[in-house]
Amino acid sequence: MVGRRISDEQLIEIIEAAIFVADKPVSKRHLKDTVLNDLAISMARINDAVEAIQVHYQTRGIRLVEVGLSLIHISEPTRRY
């Protein structure tokens, strides 16, 4: 069965929301197998979306980082306010 298609922007929004509400770090594979399961999404697109989220947060007070194979939001410790 072919999953439905979504835009890159929609993919970014889904991944960002899933990571934000997760009660623990999540892996890209876990995202693909759960919240993205019914979508036609390659790991390459997931990697690109995560990279876009990381770039977006470069100018903010939080970061999206990979710890091992998992993704987690952290505060930016060097940010001056």
N, CA, C and O of each residue as an XYZ file, in Angstrom:
324
protein
N       0.836     -1.177      0.000
C       0.000      0.000      0.000
C       0.889      1.252      0.000
O       1.820      1.352      0.799
N       0.610      2.177     -0.869
C       1.380      3.404     -0.974
C       0.798      4.431     -0.016
O      -0.408      4.677     -0.019
N       1.658      5.034      0.809
C       1.210      6.058      1.758
C       0.884      7.349      1.045
O       1.323      7.580     -0.082
N       0.120      8.182      1.702
C      -0.228      9.470      1.090
C       0.978     10.395      1.114
O       1.869     10.241      1.949
N       1.004     11.344      0.209
C       2.129     12.262      0.065
C       1.844     13.557      0.815
O       0.703     14.014      0.875
N       2.885     14.137      1.381
C       2.772     15.433      2.033
C       3.925     16.315      1.581
O       4.941     15.826      1.086
N       3.756     17.617      1.756
C       4.806     18.562      1.365
C       5.950     18.531      2.382
O       5.806     18.003      3.484
N       7.071     19.101      1.990
C       8.211     19.189      2.906
C       7.846     20.015      4.139
O       8.246     19.674      5.252
N       7.096     21.091      3.951
C       6.687     21.938      5.078
C       5.788     21.162      6.045
O       5.946     21.275      7.261
N       4.855     20.382      5.518
C       4.002     19.563      6.378
C       4.832     18.535      7.146
O       4.589     18.289      8.328
N       5.807     17.940      6.472
C       6.673     16.962      7.123
C       7.440     17.601      8.269
O       7.529     17.024      9.353
N       7.990     18.775      8.042
C       8.712     19.501      9.078
C       7.798     19.770     10.268
O       8.203     19.577     11.414
N       6.578     20.211     10.011
C       5.631     20.513     11.090
C       5.296     19.266     11.908
O       5.237     19.329     13.136
N       5.077     18.136     11.239
C       4.746     16.888     11.936
C       5.913     16.430     12.808
O       5.727     16.081     13.974
N       7.121     16.433     12.234
C       8.298     15.991     12.987
C       8.558     16.916     14.164
O       8.807     16.450     15.276
N       8.504     18.215     13.932
C       8.748     19.176     15.004
C       7.749     18.986     16.148
O       8.139     18.977     17.316
N       6.486     18.836     15.824
C       5.457     18.648     16.849
C       5.662     17.340     17.607
O       5.536     17.305     18.831
N       5.975     16.272     16.891
C       6.169     14.966     17.531
C       7.341     14.994     18.505
O       7.255     14.437     19.599
N       8.428     15.638     18.113
C       9.586     15.734     18.999
C       9.259     16.617     20.203
O       9.648     16.310     21.329
N       8.551     17.704     19.959
C       8.235     18.652     21.023
C       7.356     18.029     22.105
O       7.565     18.294     23.289
N       6.382     17.209     21.726
C       5.458     16.635     22.718
C       5.946     15.309     23.304
O       5.363     14.807     24.264
N       6.994     14.750     22.744
C       7.498     13.465     23.247
C       7.996     13.607     24.676
O       8.609     14.614     25.031
N       7.732     12.601     25.489
C       8.176     12.649     26.882
C       9.594     12.115     27.059
O      10.118     12.079     28.172
N      10.209     11.700     25.952
C      11.596     11.239     25.971
C      12.169     11.441     24.575
O      11.408     11.622     23.625
N      13.488     11.413     24.427
C      14.085     11.547     23.091
C      13.552     10.473     22.147
O      13.284      9.345     22.560
N      13.403     10.840     20.877
C      12.893      9.891     19.877
C      13.872      9.797     18.715
O      14.527     10.778     18.363
N      13.964      8.637     18.137
C      14.835      8.448     16.985
C      14.075      8.750     15.696
O      12.844      8.750     15.669
N      14.814      9.001     14.656
C      14.196      9.211     13.346
C      13.454      7.953     12.918
O      12.372      8.033     12.337
N      14.027      6.804     13.200
C      13.371      5.528     12.856
C      12.040      5.396     13.595
O      11.049      4.946     13.021
N      12.020      5.789     14.868
C      10.777      5.737     15.649
C       9.728      6.664     15.033
O       8.558      6.293     14.932
N      10.134      7.856     14.624
C       9.198      8.773     13.960
C       8.638      8.129     12.697
O       7.433      8.173     12.453
N       9.512      7.536     11.899
C       9.085      6.897     10.647
C       8.104      5.754     10.918
O       7.131      5.577     10.185
N       8.362      4.990     11.963
C       7.541      3.812     12.257
C       6.256      4.137     13.018
O       5.385      3.277     13.144
N       6.125      5.361     13.525
C       4.933      5.714     14.312
C       4.160      6.846     13.626
O       3.263      6.582     12.826
N       4.493      8.078     13.926
C       3.700      9.207     13.419
C       3.753      9.358     11.897
O       2.851      9.949     11.303
N       4.792      8.833     11.270
C       4.909      8.935      9.810
C       4.583      7.623      9.107
O       4.785      7.497      7.899
N       4.087      6.661      9.848
C       3.887      5.306      9.340
C       2.996      5.233      8.107
O       3.285      4.460      7.194
N       1.928      6.008      8.055
C       1.002      5.909      6.926
C       1.323      6.879      5.794
O       0.512      7.085      4.891
N       2.514      7.473      5.851
C       2.928      8.432      4.829
C       4.068      7.861      3.989
O       4.839      7.023      4.457
N       4.161      8.318      2.765
C       5.226      7.879      1.864
C       6.457      8.751      2.091
O       6.749      9.653      1.306
N       7.177      8.466      3.182
C       8.314      9.297      3.579
C       9.585      8.451      3.644
O       9.630      7.435      4.338
N      10.608      8.876      2.920
C      11.893      8.176      2.965
C      12.720      8.702      4.135
O      12.464      9.792      4.646
N      13.697      7.929      4.547
C      14.610      8.385      5.596
C      15.390      9.620      5.125
O      15.746     10.471      5.940
N      15.652      9.721      3.835
C      16.354     10.899      3.319
C      15.511     12.157      3.549
O      16.047     13.192      3.945
N      14.200     12.079      3.306
C      13.326     13.236      3.558
C      13.249     13.551      5.044
O      13.215     14.720      5.429
N      13.222     12.524      5.879
C      13.207     12.754      7.329
C      14.494     13.454      7.749
O      14.451     14.416      8.517
N      15.630     12.988      7.258
C      16.917     13.629      7.564
C      16.927     15.084      7.122
O      17.390     15.953      7.861
N      16.418     15.359      5.919
C      16.365     16.733      5.411
C      15.465     17.606      6.282
O      15.795     18.759      6.558
N      14.329     17.060      6.714
C      13.401     17.821      7.555
C      14.031     18.128      8.908
O      13.909     19.247      9.408
N      14.696     17.157      9.497
C      15.361     17.380     10.784
C      16.440     18.444     10.624
O      16.583     19.314     11.484
N      17.185     18.386      9.553
C      18.219     19.401      9.306
C      17.591     20.789      9.160
O      18.137     21.767      9.669
N      16.458     20.885      8.475
C      15.770     22.175      8.320
C      15.312     22.707      9.676
O      15.402     23.907      9.934
N      14.825     21.828     10.534
C      14.411     22.238     11.882
C      15.626     22.734     12.664
O      15.551     23.753     13.349
N      16.730     22.023     12.563
C      17.947     22.429     13.271
C      18.423     23.795     12.797
O      18.835     24.617     13.615
N      18.377     24.050     11.512
C      18.774     25.351     10.966
C      17.836     26.440     11.476
O      18.283     27.522     11.858
N      16.537     26.154     11.481
C      15.547     27.124     11.961
C      15.833     27.541     13.394
O      15.708     28.719     13.728
N      16.210     26.611     14.236
C      16.448     26.900     15.648
C      17.800     27.554     15.917
O      18.066     27.936     17.057
N      18.655     27.695     14.921
C      19.978     28.284     15.149
C      19.899     29.707     15.679
O      20.818     30.161     16.360
N      18.827     30.413     15.382
C      18.681     31.799     15.835
C      17.738     31.910     17.029
O      17.303     33.010     17.369
N      17.424     30.813     17.654
C      16.474     30.789     18.762
C      17.183     30.369     20.064
O      18.378     30.078     20.064
N      16.446     30.345     21.140
C      16.997     29.986     22.437
C      16.987     28.504     22.723
O      17.370     28.082     23.814
N      16.550     27.694     21.754
C      16.577     26.246     21.911
C      17.253     25.623     20.708
O      17.418     26.266     19.672
N      17.637     24.384     20.850
C      18.279     23.631     19.767
C      17.611     22.277     19.662
O      17.078     21.754     20.640
N      17.646     21.717     18.471
C      17.269     20.326     18.256
C      18.573     19.591     18.006
O      19.262     19.854     17.020
N      18.912     18.672     18.893
C      20.191     17.960     18.785
C      19.958     16.459     18.741
O      18.941     15.946     19.207
N      20.934     15.777     18.167
C      20.928     14.316     18.173
C      21.847     13.837     19.276
O      23.014     14.222     19.344
N      21.306     12.991     20.138
C      22.077     12.368     21.210
C      22.027     10.876     20.908
O      20.991     10.234     21.081
N      23.141     10.334     20.459
C      23.121      8.961     19.971
C      22.265      8.915     18.715
O      22.547      9.614     17.742
N      21.236      8.107     18.734
C      20.317      8.021     17.601
C      19.026      8.791     17.842
O      18.119      8.750     17.011
N      18.932      9.491     18.966
C      17.685     10.152     19.340
C      17.771     11.659     19.189
O      18.848     12.251     19.257
N      16.604     12.268     18.980
C      16.478     13.712     18.837
C      15.847     14.282     20.095
O      14.945     13.682     20.680
N      16.336     15.457     20.508
C      15.806     16.097     21.706
C      15.978     17.613     21.584
O      16.957     18.094     21.014
N      15.013     18.353     22.127
C      15.137     19.805     22.225
C      15.916     20.127     23.495
O      15.668     19.537     24.546
N      16.852     21.058     23.397
C      17.576     21.537     24.579
C      17.618     23.066     24.528
O      17.440     23.668     23.469
N      17.852     23.672     25.668
C      18.024     25.124     25.685
C      19.436     25.467     25.215
O      20.362     24.667     25.348
N      19.577     26.648     24.675
C      20.874     27.098     24.196
C      21.619     27.734     25.361
O      21.284     28.849     25.760
N      22.617     27.060     25.918
C      23.287     27.576     27.123
C      24.123     28.830     26.899
O      24.385     29.557     27.856
N      24.547     29.108     25.678
C      25.404     30.264     25.438
C      24.627     31.466     24.956
O      25.220     32.512     24.689
N      23.330     31.350     24.838
C      22.505     32.456     24.340
C      22.502     33.591     25.364
O      22.256     33.362     26.548
N      22.772     34.798     24.910
C      22.772     35.991     25.781
C      21.467     36.755     25.564
O      21.071     37.043     24.435
N      20.819     37.071     26.673
C      19.545     37.814     26.603
C      19.696     39.195     27.185
O      18.734     39.962     27.212
